[in-house]
């Protein structure tokens, strides 16, 4: 029993997960965690070791509508079948990092679950973009995880310290660190942060920012190939092609993700303000409770910008992100109502058929 407990704790299992496992009626199954996914095949790990698994028909019927398919980092209930496993249930997620699926469609894509800290990696070469960093931070706060920004490639930019100070002033609620994966400068800070047994970290960012190099450093071995960077545009050759969770010598776990060409946000309008606590604080004193913070009289947010208290770039990015979030949520609500209406019509049709069947039986 102690060995089982040690293994599960190493995977990040805690009393809340154990309670939810029981509440979901999974106590006759083995708890496990998702390490990776290749189409319909999952690699899972638990007290039984590591093996491959697929989801059951029961899972699809009970969980797919609420959770979708399992993702990297999920805790699941597994039935062992010979050398493989069958995923029968999922433990409610502590956190989940999501985005709107790439392209013009509106659909949530969960990147990973049960993450404690998200490392947002940005290169200080041509990749650097403060607004993009802020988008990643917004998505991370919404996920429930803690964002930590790693500004990589200090060897490529003599103005690294100035960029760091500007970001700290613009986004004071987040930790920023200057590093160079190439020279090793600042990398010891990341090792200190990840030296926490049972915690789960994720690394996200654009292609070519150095995510795989950072993970290789933390793993103390080359677990991922690292690609060259094209001189013309600072774009990296894609070296991570799938999401995967690996174990670090420190006792923590880390999830590498493929480079994201775009991060379309999938967050609630309510959670947006909590990602901009300074703007939220100014907004509390606006003259109108429904102030849009654009052109209303008595708007304390606009006043803060005009008085040089609030960074104008941060304000502009907030307005841009809010418009995107509101548009996405409008479509989400429309789709939800449309799908509900369709389900209700289908249910009403089935009820009519059943009533007719009963009537025909009575003659």
N, C-alpha and C positions, 0 to 999 in steps of 0.2 A: 504493500500500500504506500509506504514511504517512497519507494522507487517511482511508482506511478505519479505520486504528487510532485516529486522532484522534476520528472520529465515534463509534466504539464506546466509547472511554474516556469520552467526554462522556455516554454513556448509562449509565455505571457498570460497563462490562465490564472484567474484570480477568483475570489469568492463570489463576485457578481456574476461572472461567467458560469460558475458552478450552480448558482441559484437559478439563473435563466435556463440552464441546461435541464434542470429538474422541471421548471415551470412549463417548458416546451414539450414535456413528456418524452424526453430522450434518454432517460436514465437506464434503459435496457440496451443502449448502444455505447460504442466507444467514442469518447471525445477525441477530436483530431483537428489539425489546422492545415489549411490549404497553403502549399508551398509554391505551386506553379500550375498553369493550365495550358494545355495544348489542344485546342478545339474542345472536344467533349471529354477529354481525358485529363484528370487532375492528379497531381502528385500530392499526397497527404502524409502527415506524420503524427504519431501519437505514441502511447506506451508500447504499441506493437511494432514500432519502427516506421520505416518509410515504405509506401507502396502506392500503386496507382488505383484510381477509383473513378466511378461514374455516378451520376445522379440517378435515383430511382424514379419510377413513374409516380410514386407517392409524393416525392419531393416536388416534382413538377406541378402536381395537382394542388398541394397545400401551400407551397412557398413561392413559386415562381412569380405570381402576380405582385406580391409585396416586396420581394427581395431581388427578383431576377435570378440569374444563375449565380452560384457561389463565385467569389473572387479571391484573389491572393490576400491572405491574412484572415480570412473567415475561419471561425470555429464552427465545426460541424459535428453532427452525430452520425457515426459510421457503423454499418453492419459488415463484418468481415466475411468474405466469401472466397474460400481457398486462398490463393495468393493475392487477390485483389480486394477492393473495398467497394461498398455501395453507400453513397451518401443519402441518408434518409431525412435529415433535418438540419436546420441552421440555427445557431445561437444568435439572438439579437445583437446587432453590431454596437460596439461602444462608440466608434467613429467610422466615417466612410468618406473618402475623397472622391468627389464626382465632378464630371463636366458634362456639358451638352455635347452630344456626339458630333464629331467633325463633319463639316458640310453644312447644308441648308436645312437639314431635318431638325426636329425638336424632340430629342429623346435622351434620357439620362444614361450616361455611361459611368458605372462605378469603377474607378481605377484600382482601389485597394481598400481594405477594411481593417479596423482595429489597430490603427496607427497612433502612436503617441506623439511623435515629432516628425515634421516634414522638413527636410533640407531642400530649400529652394536654391538651385545653383544657377548663377548668372556669370557669364564671361565678362571680363572688363575690356575685351577687344571690341570688335564691331557688333558683337551680340548684345552689348549692354543696352538696356531700355528700362528706365525707372517705372514707367507705366505698366510694363509687362510684369515686373517684379511685384507691383502692387496688386495686379490681378491674381497672381499665384497666392499672395498673402491672403487676399479676400476669400479665395476658394478654400484655403487651409483653415482659416478661422471658422468658416461655415462647416467644415468637416468635423470640427471638434478637436482637432489636433493642434499642436503648438508649432508655429512657423519659425524656422531659423534660416536666415539667408546667408549663403556662402558666396562671396564675391571672388571668383577664381580668376587666375591669370594676372595677378598683380605685376608679374614680370613683363607684361605686355602694355602696361599703362602707367606712366609716371604720375598721373593725377589720382591714383587709387585712394590716397588718404582724403583728398578733397571730396571725392565721390562718396566715400564712407560717411564723412561728416554731414554732407547734404542729405543723405538717406536717413541718417539718425535723427536729423532735425525734422525731416518731412514725415517719417513714420517712427515716432519714438517708442511705440509699444512693442517693437520687434527687435530681436537680437541680430546684429550683422557682424560677419567676420571676414576679414581679408585673408585670402589664402593663395598659394600657388602650388597646384598639384605637380607642376614640373620641377620646381626647385625645392619643394617641401616646406616652404615658408608658411607658418600659421597652421599647418596640418595637425600639429599636436593638440590644438584646441578641439578639433572634431573628435579625436580619440577620447579626450576627457569627457565630452558631451555624451558619447555613445558607451561610456564605461558604466552601464547600468543594466544589470542582469534582468532579463525578462521584458525589457522595453522594446518596442518595435519602431524602427525609423524607416522613412521612405525618402528617396532621392528623386526629385523631379526637375525638369528644365528642358530647354531646347536641345536639339542635337548638337553635339560638338562642344558643350560647355565643360566637359570633364567629369561627368557623373561616374563613368566606369572606372576612371583613374582613381577617383576618391574612394570608391568601394574596394578596389584592389588594395589600396593603402590600408584601409580599415581591416580588411580580411587578412592582411599580411601575406597574400599570395595573389597570383593573377587568375581570378575567377571569371573575369570578363576581358575579352580582347578590347584594346583601345585603338581607335581609328585616328588617322591623320586629319588635319584640318586644312581645307583648301585656302590658300593664301588670299584669293580674290574676295571672298565673302565671309570668312570665318565660319563657314558651315562645316560641320563634322560629317564624316562618313558614318552611316548608321552602324553601330556596333552592338547595341542591345536591341534585339528584335522581339523579345517577349518579356512579360513581367515575371519576376522570380524573387523569392525570399531566401536569403542565405543567413547562416549563423556566423557571428563574429566571435573572435577569441575572448572578447570582453564579457560574453554571456548575453549580449543583446542580439537583435535580428535587424536586418536591413533589406528593403525592397528596392530593387532597381527597376526603372521604367524606361521604355523606349522614348526617345526625344519627341517632344510635342511640337508640331508645327504651329498649332494654335490651341488656345485654351478658352473655349466658349463656356461662360459660367453657367452653372446650374445651381442656383441658390435661391432662398426665399427673400422676398423684399424686406421682411422683418430682420433677417440676419445680416443684411447688407450694412445697416447702420452700425452694428456692433463691430464691424470690420474697420470702421472709421470713427473710433471713439471720440476724437477731437471734434469732428463735425457733429457728431451726435450730441456732444455737450453744448456746443453753440446753438444747435437747433432747439434745445429745450427752452431757450429764452426768446425764440421768435415770436412776433406779435400774433401770428395765426398758427393754430395747431396743425393745419393742413398745408403749411408753407412748403412750396416746391424748391425754395432756396435759389430762385433764379431772378425774379424781378419784383417780388412782393415788397411793400413798404414794411419796415420794421424787421427785416430778415437779419438775424445776427450772424448767420453764416457768411452772407455776402459782405456784411459789415466787417467781419474778421479778415476777409480777403483784402478789402479796400484799405484796412488799417495795417496791413502787413503782418498780421498775427497768424493767418492761415496761408500756407503755401498755395499760390494760385494754380500750379500744376497739379497738386493733389486735389484741389477743388474741381478743376476741369475733368480730371480722371474719374472722380466720384460721380459727377453728372453723367459722364459717358457710360460708366458701368451701370448706373441706376437705370438709364434708358434701356440698356441691353437686358437687364434683369427684368424690368417691367414688361418688355416685349415678350420675353421668354415665358414669364408667368402668365401673361394673357393667353398665349397659345396653349400653355399647359392646362389652364382652367377650361378653355374651350374644348380641348381634346378630352379632358376628364368628363365634362358634362355630356359631350357627344357619345363617348363610349358608355357612360352610365345609361343614357337614353336608349342606346342600342341594346344593352343588356336587359333593361326593363321591358322593352318591347318583346325581346326574345322570351323572357320569363313569362310575360302575360300570355304570349302565344302558347307556351307549354301548359300553362294553367288552364287555358280554354280547351286545349286538346284533352287534358286529363279529366276535366269536368264532363266533356262530351263522351269520353270513354266510360265514365261512371254511369252517366245517364243511359248510354246504350246497353250497359250491363243490366240495369234495372228493367230494361225493356220499355 
